[in-house]
Amino acid sequence: MRRILHVASAIWHDQDAEFAELGLTPAVARALHQLDPDRPMPARDLADQLRCDRSNVTALVDRLEQAGLVRRRVDPADRRQKTLVVTEAGRHMRQRVHQVLSDSRLFAGLSTEELAALRELVRKVSDGGCPDGS
């Protein structure tokens, strides 16, 4: 278990350093990553996806908006609610964030067979051994 935590920590450390190079905090980067550029989303839905309090999301959205990556827009279906719209700059930054999150340099030394075995083991522990759909 300690080694798993060590690997996770190494991955997060590398990602956090790359987010900093992009001028983002890890929380802001992950919030941007959760937004769909083609579907405006209410901030409350973003809070649900991030599993955090709505008040925390407000601060994250403020930072995203100040950076020009998202804008708040009144929802035409419910004028009391605002949705988050990813800007063109946000689309480009989101692609860069996705690259950081999918970077697998730590696994570069593994063979195809080893990667397949690792994927299977991670799948087993992440779903508690339950088959899909249960």
C-alpha positions in Angstrom: 0.0 0.0 0.0 2.8 2.4 0.8 4.3 2.0 -2.7 0.9 2.8 -4.3 0.7 6.0 -2.3 4.3 6.8 -3.3 3.4 6.4 -7.0 0.3 8.5 -6.6 2.3 11.2 -4.8 4.9 11.2 -7.5 2.2 11.6 -10.2 0.5 14.4 -8.3 3.8 16.2 -7.7 4.7 16.1 -11.4 1.2 17.2 -12.4 1.2 20.1 -9.9 4.6 21.3 -11.2 3.3 21.2 -14.8 0.1 23.1 -13.8 2.2 25.7 -12.1 4.2 26.1 -15.4 0.8 26.8 -17.1 0.0 29.4 -14.4 -2.7 27.3 -12.8 -3.2 25.8 -9.4 -4.0 22.1 -9.3 -7.6 22.8 -8.2 -8.2 25.4 -10.9 -6.7 23.0 -13.5 -8.9 20.1 -12.4 -12.0 22.4 -12.4 -11.2 23.4 -16.0 -10.7 19.8 -17.0 -14.2 18.9 -15.7 -15.9 21.5 -17.9 -17.2 20.5 -21.3 -16.4 23.3 -23.8 -19.5 22.4 -25.8 -22.0 22.3 -22.9 -22.3 25.2 -20.5 -22.6 23.9 -16.9 -24.0 25.4 -13.8 -21.4 25.9 -11.0 -23.4 23.6 -8.7 -22.9 20.7 -11.2 -19.2 21.5 -11.3 -19.2 21.3 -7.5 -20.8 17.9 -7.6 -18.3 16.6 -10.2 -15.4 17.9 -8.1 -17.0 16.6 -4.9 -16.5 19.9 -3.1 -18.6 22.6 -1.5 -20.2 25.1 -3.8 -18.5 28.0 -1.9 -15.1 26.5 -3.0 -16.2 26.3 -6.6 -17.1 30.0 -6.5 -13.5 30.8 -5.8 -12.3 28.4 -8.5 -14.6 29.9 -11.1 -13.5 33.4 -10.1 -9.9 32.4 -10.8 -10.9 30.8 -14.1 -12.9 33.9 -15.1 -10.0 36.2 -14.1 -7.7 34.2 -16.3 -10.1 34.5 -19.2 -10.7 30.7 -19.4 -14.4 30.7 -18.6 -17.2 33.3 -18.4 -20.4 33.2 -16.5 -23.6 33.4 -18.6 -27.2 33.7 -17.6 -28.9 30.4 -18.3 -31.6 31.1 -20.9 -33.8 28.3 -19.4 -33.6 29.7 -15.9 -32.5 33.3 -15.6 -31.9 32.9 -11.9 -29.0 30.6 -12.7 -25.6 31.2 -14.3 -23.8 28.7 -16.4 -20.1 28.4 -17.0 -18.9 28.7 -20.6 -15.4 27.8 -21.6 -13.8 30.5 -23.7 -11.6 29.9 -26.7 -8.5 30.5 -24.5 -10.1 28.0 -22.0 -10.4 25.4 -24.7 -6.7 25.6 -25.5 -5.7 25.6 -21.9 -8.1 22.6 -21.2 -6.3 20.7 -23.9 -3.0 21.4 -22.2 -4.4 20.3 -18.9 -5.6 17.1 -20.5 -2.1 16.4 -21.8 -0.7 16.9 -18.3 -3.3 14.6 -16.7 -2.8 11.9 -19.3 1.1 12.1 -19.3 2.5 8.7 -18.5 6.2 9.3 -18.3 6.3 7.4 -15.0 5.2 4.3 -16.9 7.5 4.7 -19.9 9.8 1.9 -18.7 7.0 -0.7 -18.6 6.4 -3.2 -21.4 3.0 -3.5 -23.2 2.3 -6.6 -21.1 3.2 -4.9 -17.9 1.0 -1.9 -18.7 -1.9 -4.2 -19.5 -1.4 -6.0 -16.1 -1.2 -2.7 -14.3 -4.4 -1.5 -16.0 -6.2 -4.7 -14.9 -4.9 -4.4 -11.3 -5.9 -0.8 -11.1 -9.4 -1.6 -12.5 -9.8 -4.3 -9.9 -8.9 -2.1 -6.9 -10.7 0.9 -8.2 -14.1 -0.8 -8.6 -13.7 -2.9 -5.5 -13.7 -6.0 -7.6 -17.3 -5.4 -8.7 -18.1 -6.1 -12.3 -19.4 -3.2 -14.4 -23.0 -2.3 -13.8 -23.3 -3.6 -10.2 
